[in-house]
Amino acid sequence: MNLEGITNNNSNKILIHSIIWCFLIIASLLPFYQNFTSINAEFYIQWSSGIVLFYANYFYFVPKLLLQKKYTAYLAIIVSLVTILSCIKIFYFSPDFHKPEMAQRIFDINGKEIIRDKIFQKKPPFFFKFFPSLFYLFIVSISTLIKTLSEFYTNEQNKLISETNKTSTELNYLRKQTNPHFLFNALNSIYSLAYKKSDLVPDAIVTLSEMMRYMLYETDNKAVSLEKEINYIKNYIDLQKLRLNNIENIFLNIHGDTRNKLIEPLLLISFIENAFKYGTDYKGAAFVKIKISIENNILDFWIENKIENQIKDPNNSGIGLTNIKNRLNILYPNAHQLTIEQTDNKYSVHLNLELETLEK
């Protein structure tokens, strides 16, 4: 938050607090609406000391003692302050106790003393002395409640911001891992064509350039069009077909409406890369079967490959799949189901994903 935002926020807090205090004080003045001259010093002392106690507790005692789990010190200070303020109010400013003889005398509008019934001439009961304490305890309770809830809300907001930043950083890291991983595989494919002195090298470079353009200009977005993502997948498969000797067992079936659907960029490519990596034998023949079905906002993705290449690099094996699992957990925590099955000669993946829709 910038300095201007902080200043505006503080100004709003001061305004809200001022309005609330004005409302409370005006409400307490209602019993005196017929004769405001009867308001004595006790009223002003009570509210001014109450406001001071409120903010002393709000800004210092709660954050420095209560929230730091110094309960004994907090309780001792609050009880002492409430007791001291109550005694000052009762014995120095309350007419019933400071000047009881004046408190019991009432005069009419002509200045003549009105003789009251004896029952009203008695001194107030002793428990009346506790009323000021209840006022100050109420002030402390409200102050403590507001500050505690405010600190809890602030802490929760800070946690949320921290988790969001952490998630965003982790997601960016995973995306950056995807790009070099893809580029490494794509360059290997073109290298194979060049090594064979194939006439398909120019076509492969054009296909790769289209894919790189997509990766540079689209994948920084939080979500991309499903149509563009599928087109990227098609280009990748076409690039793989250029380098293979036998492509008869490579299948891609797409069903459903891809329009106005959004998906996390480069989400499915790791599964496809993995299928071609381990589904291609030493003769350059591959068996990879891919099916993408879209119904309403649900995407079903199936991919299956024969396990032809059993040799795995322990330093790089599984990077793509680990990446995609982490991204799914971050981006679709409650909106996906991933099933991976492996037998002696077959590897299959099924992903069910709830897609976002493009607002029209």
N, C-alpha and C positions, 0 to 999 in steps of 0.2 A: 504494500500500500504506500502511495506517495505521501509527501508532507501535506499537501492540500487535502487529501482524503482524510488523514488523521485529524487535521484541524477541524474539518467539517463534522467528523464523527464526535469529537469532544464538544463542539458547540451544540450539537443535537442532544448530547447527554445532559449538559448544563441546562438547556431549555426544558427538557423533560423533567429533571429534578426540581427546577424552579416552579413549574406548573403544579407538580404534585404537592410540594410544600405549601404553595398558595392555597390550593384546594383544601388541604387539611386544616390550615390555620383559619380560613374563612368558615369552614364547617364548625370549628370549635367556637367561633364567635356568634353563632346563631342564637344561643341562649341570652345574649346581651343585646339583641337587635332593638329592644325598646329603650335601652339606656346604656349607650356605649361608655358613658362617663363612669359607670360602676366597675369597669375593667381596672384591676389593680396591678401592681408590680409583679404579683405572683404569676399572672398569665404570661407576661413577657419573659420572665425568668425561666418558666417551665419550658416554653417553646425554644428559646435561644439555647438553653443548656441541652435540650433534647436534640436539636439539630447538630450541635457540636459533638455530642456523644455519638450520634448516628455516623458522622463522617470520620470520627476518630476510630470507631470500630470498623467501618467500611474500608478505610485506606491503610490502617496500621494493624489493629489487633487481630482481625480475621486473617489477612495474608501473612503476617509475621509470626503469629502465635498459633491460631486455631488450625490453619491449613498446613502448618509445619509440625502438627501433632504435639504442640506444647500445651496440652489441655489444662494442666494444673495452673500454669502461669496465666493462661487466658481467663480461666474461671475466677481466679483470685483477683485479677485486675478488674474484671467486669463487676463482680460483687462489691468490690471496694468503691468503684466509681458510682454505682447505683446507690449505695448506702450514703456516700458523701453528698451526692446531689440531692437525694431525698431529704436528708437532715437539713441541708441549707435551705431548701424550699420550705420545709415545714416550720422550722424554728426561727427563721429570719424573715420570711416573706409571707407566710400564711397568716391572715388576721385571726383565724380561729385559734391559733396557738401562740402567735407573737404578741397580739393584743386582744385577748379574748373578751375584755370588757367592751372594746369597740365593736367587735364582731357581733355582740349580742344586742347592740342598740340599733334600732331602725327608726328613721325619721320620715314624716310625710313630706309633701311638696312644699308645705309652709314652714318646714324646719322643726315641727313639733314632734317630740319623741313618741313613738307608738309603743305602748306597753303590751308585750306579747304574753301569751300563755306560759306558765311555768314550764310546761313540757318542752317548749321551744327555747327556754332560757338555760337549759342544761348544756354543759360542755359537750362537744361531739365525742362519740365513743372512741376508745383507744385505737380500735382497728382502722379508723379513718386515716391514721398516720401512714398506713401501708399503701394508700391510693397513689401517692406520687411514685412509689417504687414500682407499682404496676405499669405506670406510664413509661418509665424509663426502661423497664424490662421489655415492654412492647416495642419501644424504639430499637433496642439492642437486637431483639428477635428478628424484626423486619430487616435491619441492616445486615445481620448475619446471613439470613436467608437469601437476600438479593445478591450479596457478594459471593456466597458459595455457589449459587446457580450461575452467576456470571463467570466465575473462574472455571466451573465445570464446562460451560458452553465454549469458552475460549480454548480450553485444553482440547476439547473434542474437535473444534475447528482446526487447531494446529496439527492434531494427529491426522485429520483428514487431508490437510494440505501436504503434510509430510509423506503420507502414503501415496497421494496422487503424484507427487514429484518423483517418489521412488519408483512407482509403477511406470511413469512416463520415461524415466531414465532407463529402466530395465527393458522396456519395449523398444526404445531407440537402439539400445545395444543389440537386441535380438534381430532387429531389422537390418542393422549394419552387418551382422553375421551372415544373413541370408544372401545379400548381394555378392560378396566375394565368393561364397560357396557356389552360387549359380554360375558366376563368371568363370570360375575354375573349371567347372564341368563343360560349359559351352566352348571354352577355348580348347579343351581336350578334344571335343568333337570336331572342331574345325581343323585342329592339328592332324587328326586322323585322316581327314579328307585331303589335306595338303600333302601328307606323307604318301598318300596313294596317288598324288597328282591328279586328283579328280577334277572334272570340269564343273562340279557342283560347289566349289569353294566360293565363287562370287555370290551364289544364291544363299549360301550359309551365312556369309557376312551381312547381306541385306537383311536376312531374318534376324540375325543377332542385333543389328543396329535398331530395328524396330522394337525389339525387346528391351534394349538399353534405353531407348527413348521413353518407353513406358515406365521403366524403373526410375529414371531421373526426374520425370515430370509428374508422375501420378502417385508414386508410393510414399511420398511424404505426407499425404493426406491420411486422416484417421480411417477413412473408408473410401473405397472406390466402387465404380460401377461393376456389377457382376459380369456384364457383357465384355468389358475391357479385360477383366481378369481371365475370363474364359478364352478370349482371343490371345492373351499372353500364353496360356497353356497350350493352345493350338500351335502357336509359333514354336514353342519349346519342343513339342512332339515332332513337328516338321523338321526341326533342326536335328533331332535325334535320328529321324528316318534317313536323312542325307548321309549319315556316316555308317549306317548299318547295311549289311549285305542282304539280310532277309527281314522284311517288314510285314510279312503276311499275317503274323500273329500279334500285330499291334492294333488295338481297337479303341475307339473313342466314341461313345454314344452320349448325346446330350438331349434331354427331354425337359419340356416345361418352358415357362415364360421367364426370361432373364431380365426383362425390362423393369426399370424402377426398383431394382434390388441393389443393395450395397453389401460389401464384404470387406474384411480386412485385407489389404494388399499382400500378395505373395504368400497367402495362407496355405494353399494346397500344393504348391510347387515342390516342397520338400518331400512329400509322399511320392510324387511322380519322379523326381530325381532318384530317389531311393529305389523305385521299381526298375528304372532303366539301368541303374548301376549294378544291381544284383540279378536282374532278369535277362541279362545279355550274356550269351556264352562266348567262348573263345573264337568261334567261327563268325561272329557278328550277327547272330540270329537272336531275336528277342521275343519273349512272350509277355506282353503287358496288356491288360484289359482294364479300361477305365469307363465308368458310367457316372454321369452327373444328372440328377433328377431334381427339378424344382417344382414344388407344389405349394401354392400360397406363398408363405414366407419361410418355408422349410426347404433346406438344401440337403439332399442325400448324395454322398460322395462314396463311391466304391472304387477300389483299385486292387488289382490282383496281378501277381507276377510269379513265374516259375523261378525257383532259386537255382540259377545256373552258376553264378559266381560266388563260391563259398569262402574265398579268401578275403579277410577283413583287415584293414589297417587299424591296430589298436589305438593309435593316436588320433584318428579322424572318424572312425566308425561311430555312427549314431548321432553325430553333431546336428544334422538336419532334423531328425525325428525329435531329439531332445528340445531343439529350438521350437518346433511347431507345438509340442505339448505345453511348453511354458507359455507361449503366446496364447494358446487356447484358454489356458487357466486364467490368464490376465484379462483377456478381452471378452471371453464368453464363459464366465465362471459358472453360470446356471443355465446356459443356453446351448450346450453341446453334449454330445455323447460320442466317445471315441472307442472303437473296438479294433484291436490288432490281434490277428491270429497267425501262427506260423506252424507249418508241418515240415517234414523232411524235404519236400520239394516245392512248397508253395507258401507264399506270403501274401496276406490280404489285410486290407484296411477298410473299415467302414466308419464314416464320419457323418453324424446327423447334426445339422447346424441351423439355428434360428437366425434368419437374416434380418437386417434393418431394411426399411423401405425408404425410397427417395420421396421427400415431400413435394407434392405437386403445387 
